[in-house]
């Protein structure tokens, strides 16, 4: 039977790079909540074509504005 999980203590620091990860093998279900924050996203990386239709509603924008 193939090994299904490898614990982090078996992986040396800096040994897994993006070149070692198969295309489309990491999706939202494998990313811990709050592990990607706005500080991790470079300027101009999220553009209109990356945002799903109706993903940002006016109600959400109004709540953000009121928070300031």
N, C-alpha and C positions, 0 to 999 in steps of 0.2 A: 504494500500500500504506500502510495506517495505521501510525503510529508506535507501536511496541510498548514501548519503554523510554525513559525520560527520565533522564539522569544527574543526580545531586544538584547538580552545579555550575550547572545550568540553572534551579534552583528557588531563589527568594529566601527568605531566612529568614522564618518566620512567615506564609507565604502559603498553606499548606494547613491547613485546619481540618476538624473532623469534618463540617461541612456540605458540604464538597467531596468527600467520600468516599461512594460509593454504599452503600446498605444491603447487608450480607452480602458485601462485596467483599474484606474482610480476614479471613482465617481463620488457623488455627494454622500453616499451611504458609508464611505470609508474615511471621511474627513470628520474629525472630532468637532463638536460644536464649539464655536468661538476660536477655532485654531487659525482661521484666516481673517485677519483684521484689515481695515483700510490702510494701515501703515505698511502692509505686506504687498499692496498693489501699486505698481508704478503709475506715475501720471500718464494720462491719455491711453491707458490699457483697456478701460471699459468705455465702449462707445455705444451709440444707439443700436447698432446691429447686434450687439451682445445682450441686449435687454429684451426679454419676451414681451409681446404685445400685452397690454393691460397689466404689466407687472408693477408699475408705479401708478397708483391711483391718486387723484387730487386730495382725497381724504388723508392719505399718508403724508403728503407734502404739507398740508395745512397743519397737521399735528407737529411736524418737525419745526415749522416756522413758529408756532405758538410756544414751543419749548425754549426758544431763544428769547 
